Amino acid sequence: MNRFFASHSPLRIFGFSGILSLFVVGSVLFALGIDAAIITLILIAIEIAFSFDNAIINAKTLGKLSQTWQKVFLTVGMVIAVVGMRVVFPILIVSLSAHLSWSQVVNLALHHPHSYAEKLDLAHPTIAAFGGAFLLMLALEFFVDDTRTVVWLRYIERPLQRIAKIWVPAVLSVVTVLLISLIPANHHARTTLVAGLLGIVTHIAIELCTNLFGASQHNKKIGKGGLTGVAAFTTFVYLEVLDASFSFDGVIGAFAVTSKVILIAAGLGVGALWVRSLTVFMVRKGTLKDYIYLEHGAHYTVIVLAFVLLLSIFLEIPDVLAGLVGVGFIGSSIVASRQALAQRKKIANPGFRA
């Protein structure tokens, strides 16, 4: 019986997500009817499917934290993700961009959801530029790294490793944002440039703080328990900003499914909890150690998402495009990882059959 409640047990890791899902969907069904419950289930599925790459990338960072801070990520961080990103953030963006008071925006969200969705859509250039630039920095820092020994698509990754310098990701990101802001079809040039640069600077600032306090704690030889204290806090902040960048397009895209803010918050919120549970599961199970190319597939997906966000400022790009490409990259990386794992086992044990 104890094995079902061990820290690495799927029942323990996903149990709360399952219980909350039943409670939320059941509550929606009881209060708003079968149609609303189905919409909520669709939003949950969309959030899980489109945020799988987020879980993979989060897993690597979360693995550096102590189990106490992992629990903070799953609890306090979850409140920030649901209330902050799915409710407060859209209201704040509409308030600032439309020059409306907080109460006016809340009234729009609750009683005039279509008007609220239209005003949120007007803020899309700012959101897309910030999120796209932040995610582009994240992906480039992974690929432009000559200390990384595991390489998947060599013809792409080896040339990028040859130009590895600490300043290269930032320069490439700035140039990309500048070029996109100069495209004649982009009628939000200034917004693209300012918000994009802010996304880059935010990523650099958080990375500097995380590395600074992480190095400080490493020098204290804390052992294998994981980061704690200020180092853990800055890493936690980084994870929250990362989650926000992945969530921007999802929050806006959810209005294509429904204009009811309550259903959006419920569906995306529960979906986000499943994604976080999946992150913890991968950390506890050591998934990234066995599936060596999974992280690569996730970062290729992030590059696609970054460019989809940046180009969506002036182009109509179907939301499903990034999702399908992401599924392709991650699926291919899983297949390649399994093949590599079988090969390693065969070398270690010549009698082994995959």
C-alpha positions as CSV (number, residue, x, y, z in Angstrom):
1,M,0.0,0.0,0.0
2,N,2.8,2.4,0.8
3,R,4.2,2.2,-2.7
4,F,1.0,3.9,-4.0
5,F,1.7,6.9,-1.8
6,A,5.5,7.1,-2.3
7,S,6.8,10.5,-3.6
8,H,7.4,9.0,-7.1
9,S,4.0,7.2,-7.3
10,P,1.8,8.3,-10.2
11,L,-1.2,8.0,-7.9
12,R,0.2,10.6,-5.5
13,I,1.5,12.9,-8.2
14,F,-1.6,12.9,-10.3
15,G,-4.2,12.2,-7.6
16,F,-5.0,15.8,-6.8
17,S,-5.2,16.7,-10.4
18,G,-7.7,14.0,-11.0
19,I,-9.8,14.8,-7.9
20,L,-9.9,18.6,-8.8
21,S,-10.8,17.8,-12.4
22,L,-13.8,15.7,-11.3
23,F,-14.8,18.5,-8.9
24,V,-14.5,21.3,-11.4
25,V,-16.2,19.6,-14.3
26,G,-18.9,18.2,-11.9
27,S,-19.5,21.8,-10.6
28,V,-19.7,23.2,-14.1
29,L,-22.1,20.4,-15.1
30,F,-24.4,21.0,-12.1
31,A,-24.3,24.8,-12.3
32,L,-24.2,25.5,-16.1
33,G,-25.2,22.3,-17.8
34,I,-23.8,19.6,-20.1
35,D,-22.7,22.0,-22.9
36,A,-20.5,24.0,-20.5
37,A,-19.0,20.8,-19.0
38,I,-18.0,19.6,-22.5
39,I,-16.4,23.0,-23.3
40,T,-14.5,22.8,-20.0
41,L,-13.2,19.3,-20.9
42,I,-12.2,20.6,-24.3
43,L,-10.2,23.4,-22.8
44,I,-8.5,21.1,-20.3
45,A,-7.5,18.8,-23.2
46,I,-6.2,21.7,-25.2
47,E,-4.1,23.1,-22.3
48,I,-2.5,19.7,-21.7
49,A,-1.8,19.0,-25.4
50,F,-0.4,22.4,-26.2
51,S,1.7,22.7,-23.0
52,F,3.4,19.3,-23.1
53,D,6.6,21.1,-24.2
54,N,6.3,23.4,-21.2
55,A,6.2,20.4,-18.9
56,I,9.4,18.9,-20.5
57,I,11.4,22.2,-20.2
58,N,10.1,22.9,-16.7
59,A,11.2,19.4,-15.6
60,K,14.8,20.1,-16.2
61,T,14.7,23.3,-14.1
62,L,12.4,21.8,-11.4
63,G,14.8,19.0,-11.0
64,K,17.3,21.4,-9.5
65,L,15.0,22.3,-6.6
66,S,14.5,20.6,-3.3
67,Q,11.3,18.5,-2.9
68,T,10.0,21.3,-0.6
69,W,10.3,23.8,-3.4
70,Q,8.9,21.3,-5.9
71,K,5.8,21.2,-3.7
72,V,5.7,25.0,-3.6
73,F,5.8,25.0,-7.4
74,L,2.8,22.5,-7.5
75,T,0.8,24.4,-4.9
76,V,1.6,28.2,-4.6
77,G,2.8,28.2,-8.2
78,M,-0.5,26.6,-9.2
79,V,-2.5,29.5,-7.6
80,I,-0.3,32.0,-9.5
81,A,-0.8,30.1,-12.7
82,V,-4.6,29.8,-12.4
83,V,-5.5,33.0,-10.7
84,G,-2.7,35.2,-11.9
85,M,-2.3,34.1,-15.6
86,R,-5.8,32.9,-16.4
87,V,-7.8,35.6,-14.5
88,V,-5.8,38.6,-13.2
89,F,-3.4,38.9,-16.1
90,P,-5.9,39.2,-19.0
91,I,-7.9,41.7,-16.9
92,L,-4.8,43.8,-16.2
93,I,-3.8,43.7,-19.9
94,V,-7.3,44.9,-21.0
95,S,-7.3,47.6,-18.3
96,L,-3.9,49.0,-19.4
97,S,-4.5,48.7,-23.2
98,A,-8.1,50.0,-23.2
99,H,-7.6,52.6,-20.5
100,L,-10.4,51.2,-18.4
101,S,-10.7,50.8,-14.7
102,W,-10.4,47.4,-13.0
103,S,-14.1,47.3,-12.2
104,Q,-15.1,48.2,-15.8
105,V,-13.0,45.3,-17.2
106,V,-14.4,42.9,-14.6
107,N,-17.9,44.0,-15.6
108,L,-17.0,43.4,-19.3
109,A,-15.6,39.9,-18.6
110,L,-18.6,38.8,-16.6
111,H,-21.5,40.5,-18.5
112,H,-20.1,41.4,-21.9
113,P,-17.6,38.6,-22.8
114,H,-17.6,39.3,-26.5
115,S,-16.5,42.9,-25.9
116,Y,-13.9,41.7,-23.4
117,A,-12.5,39.2,-25.9
118,E,-12.3,42.0,-28.5
119,K,-10.3,44.3,-26.2
120,L,-8.1,41.4,-25.1
121,D,-7.4,40.7,-28.8
122,L,-6.2,44.4,-29.2
123,A,-3.5,43.7,-26.6
124,H,-2.3,40.7,-28.6
125,P,0.7,42.5,-30.3
126,T,2.2,43.3,-26.9
127,I,1.6,39.9,-25.4
128,A,2.9,38.1,-28.5
129,A,6.0,40.2,-28.8
130,F,7.0,39.8,-25.2
131,G,6.2,36.0,-25.0
132,G,7.7,35.3,-28.4
133,A,11.0,37.0,-27.6
134,F,11.2,35.4,-24.2
135,L,10.7,31.9,-25.6
136,L,13.1,32.6,-28.5
137,M,15.8,33.4,-25.9
138,L,15.0,30.2,-24.0
139,A,15.4,28.0,-27.1
140,L,18.5,29.7,-28.4
141,E,20.3,29.4,-25.1
142,F,19.7,25.6,-25.3
143,F,21.0,25.2,-28.9
144,V,23.8,27.7,-28.7
145,D,25.6,25.7,-26.0
146,D,28.9,24.0,-26.8
147,T,29.0,22.2,-23.4
148,R,25.9,20.1,-24.4
149,T,27.2,16.6,-25.4
150,V,23.9,15.1,-26.5
151,V,23.0,16.1,-30.0
152,W,19.9,15.0,-31.9
153,L,19.6,16.8,-35.3
154,R,23.3,17.3,-36.0
155,Y,23.1,19.3,-39.2
156,I,21.2,22.0,-37.2
157,E,22.7,21.8,-33.8
158,R,26.4,21.4,-34.5
159,P,26.6,24.7,-36.5
160,L,24.8,26.5,-33.7
161,Q,27.3,25.0,-31.1
162,R,30.2,26.3,-33.2
163,I,29.0,29.9,-32.7
164,A,28.5,29.4,-28.9
165,K,29.2,32.7,-27.0
166,I,27.3,34.0,-24.0
167,W,26.0,37.0,-26.0
168,V,24.9,35.1,-29.1
169,P,21.3,34.2,-28.0
170,A,20.6,37.8,-27.0
171,V,22.0,39.2,-30.2
172,L,20.1,36.8,-32.4
173,S,16.9,37.5,-30.5
174,V,17.3,41.3,-30.7
175,V,18.0,41.0,-34.5
176,T,14.9,38.8,-34.9
177,V,12.7,41.2,-33.0
178,L,14.1,44.2,-35.0
179,L,13.5,42.5,-38.4
180,I,10.0,41.6,-37.5
181,S,9.3,45.1,-36.3
182,L,10.6,46.4,-39.7
183,I,8.4,44.2,-41.9
184,P,6.0,46.6,-43.7
185,A,2.9,44.5,-43.0
186,N,3.6,44.9,-39.2
187,H,1.5,47.9,-38.2
188,H,2.6,47.5,-34.6
189,A,6.3,48.1,-35.1
190,R,7.0,50.2,-32.0
191,T,5.0,47.8,-29.8
192,T,6.8,44.8,-31.2
193,L,10.2,46.3,-30.6
194,V,9.5,47.6,-27.1
195,A,7.7,44.5,-25.8
196,G,10.1,42.1,-27.6
197,L,13.2,43.8,-26.0
198,L,11.4,43.7,-22.7
199,G,10.9,40.0,-23.0
200,I,14.6,39.5,-23.8
201,V,15.7,41.7,-20.9
202,T,13.4,39.9,-18.5
203,H,14.8,36.5,-19.5
204,I,18.4,37.7,-19.1
205,A,17.6,39.3,-15.7
206,I,16.0,36.2,-14.3
207,E,18.8,33.9,-15.7
208,L,21.4,36.1,-14.1
209,C,19.7,36.0,-10.7
210,T,19.2,32.3,-11.0
211,N,22.8,31.6,-12.0
212,L,24.1,34.0,-9.3
213,F,22.3,32.5,-6.4
214,G,22.5,29.0,-7.8
215,A,26.3,29.2,-7.9
216,S,26.4,30.7,-4.4
217,Q,24.5,27.8,-3.0
218,H,26.5,25.3,-5.0
219,N,29.6,26.7,-3.3
220,K,28.0,25.8,0.0
221,K,28.0,22.1,-1.0
222,I,24.3,21.6,-0.1
223,G,24.5,18.0,-1.3
224,K,21.9,16.3,-3.5
225,G,18.8,17.7,-1.8
226,G,18.4,20.4,-4.4
227,L,18.3,24.2,-4.3
228,T,16.8,26.0,-1.3
229,G,16.6,29.6,-0.1
230,V,17.1,32.5,-2.4
231,A,18.5,30.3,-5.2
232,A,15.3,28.2,-5.1
233,F,13.1,31.3,-5.0
234,T,14.7,32.9,-8.1
235,T,14.4,29.5,-9.9
236,F,10.7,29.4,-8.9
237,V,10.2,32.9,-10.3
238,Y,11.9,31.8,-13.6
239,L,9.5,28.9,-13.8
240,E,6.5,31.2,-13.3
241,V,7.6,33.6,-16.0
242,L,8.3,30.7,-18.3
243,D,4.8,29.3,-17.6
244,A,3.4,32.8,-18.3
245,S,5.2,32.9,-21.7
246,F,3.7,29.6,-22.7
247,S,0.3,30.6,-21.5
248,F,-0.2,33.9,-23.4
249,D,-1.4,32.4,-26.7
250,G,-3.5,29.8,-24.9
251,V,-5.5,32.3,-22.9
252,I,-6.3,34.4,-26.0
253,G,-6.9,31.3,-28.2
254,A,-9.4,30.0,-25.6
255,F,-11.8,32.7,-26.7
256,A,-12.1,30.8,-30.0
257,V,-13.7,28.0,-28.0
258,T,-15.9,30.1,-25.7
259,S,-16.3,33.7,-24.6
260,K,-17.3,32.7,-21.0
261,V,-14.4,33.8,-18.8
262,I,-15.4,31.4,-16.0
263,L,-15.2,28.4,-18.3
264,I,-11.8,29.6,-19.6
265,A,-10.4,30.0,-16.1
266,A,-11.8,26.6,-15.1
267,G,-10.6,24.6,-18.1
268,L,-7.2,26.2,-18.6
269,G,-6.6,26.2,-14.8
270,V,-7.3,22.5,-14.4
271,G,-5.2,21.8,-17.6
272,A,-2.3,23.7,-16.1
273,L,-2.5,21.6,-12.9
274,W,-2.2,18.4,-15.0
275,V,0.8,20.0,-16.8
276,R,2.5,20.8,-13.5
277,S,1.8,17.3,-12.2
278,L,3.4,15.9,-15.4
279,T,6.4,18.1,-14.8
280,V,6.8,16.7,-11.2
281,F,6.3,13.1,-12.5
282,M,9.1,13.5,-15.1
283,V,11.4,14.8,-12.4
284,R,10.7,12.0,-9.9
285,K,10.9,9.3,-12.6
286,G,14.0,10.7,-14.2
287,T,12.3,10.7,-17.7
288,L,14.8,13.1,-19.2
289,K,17.7,10.8,-18.4
290,D,16.1,7.9,-20.3
291,Y,14.6,9.9,-23.1
292,I,17.7,11.8,-24.0
293,Y,16.2,13.7,-27.1
294,L,12.9,14.7,-25.4
295,E,14.4,18.0,-24.3
296,H,15.6,18.7,-27.8
297,G,12.1,18.0,-29.2
298,A,10.6,20.4,-26.7
299,H,13.1,23.2,-27.6
300,Y,12.4,22.8,-31.3
301,T,8.7,23.2,-30.5
302,V,9.5,26.3,-28.5
303,I,11.3,27.9,-31.5
304,V,8.2,27.2,-33.6
305,L,5.9,28.7,-30.9
306,A,8.2,31.7,-30.6
307,F,8.0,32.5,-34.3
308,V,4.3,31.7,-34.4
309,L,3.7,34.3,-31.6
310,L,6.0,36.9,-33.3
311,L,4.5,36.5,-36.8
312,S,0.9,36.4,-35.4
313,I,1.3,40.1,-34.7
314,F,0.6,40.8,-38.4
315,L,-0.4,37.4,-39.8
316,E,-3.4,35.1,-39.2
317,I,-1.8,31.8,-38.1
318,P,-4.0,28.9,-37.0
319,D,-3.4,28.1,-33.3
320,V,-3.4,24.4,-34.2
321,L,-0.3,24.8,-36.4
322,A,2.2,25.2,-33.5
323,G,0.5,22.4,-31.7
324,L,0.7,19.9,-34.6
325,V,4.3,20.8,-35.3
326,G,5.1,20.5,-31.6
327,V,3.5,17.0,-31.5
328,G,5.6,16.1,-34.5
329,F,8.9,17.2,-32.9
330,I,8.1,15.7,-29.5
331,G,6.8,12.5,-31.0
332,S,9.9,12.1,-33.2
333,S,12.2,12.8,-30.2
334,I,10.5,10.1,-28.2
335,V,10.9,7.6,-31.0
336,A,14.6,8.6,-31.4
337,S,15.1,8.4,-27.6
338,R,13.7,4.9,-27.4
339,Q,15.9,3.7,-30.2
340,A,19.0,5.2,-28.5
341,L,18.0,3.7,-25.2
342,A,17.6,0.2,-26.8
343,Q,21.0,0.6,-28.4
344,R,22.6,1.5,-25.1
345,K,21.0,-1.5,-23.4
346,K,22.1,-3.7,-26.3
347,I,25.7,-2.5,-25.9
348,A,25.6,-2.9,-22.2
349,N,24.0,-6.4,-22.5
350,P,24.6,-8.1,-25.8
351,G,21.8,-10.6,-25.1
352,F,19.2,-7.8,-24.7
353,R,16.4,-7.5,-27.2
354,A,14.4,-4.2,-27.6
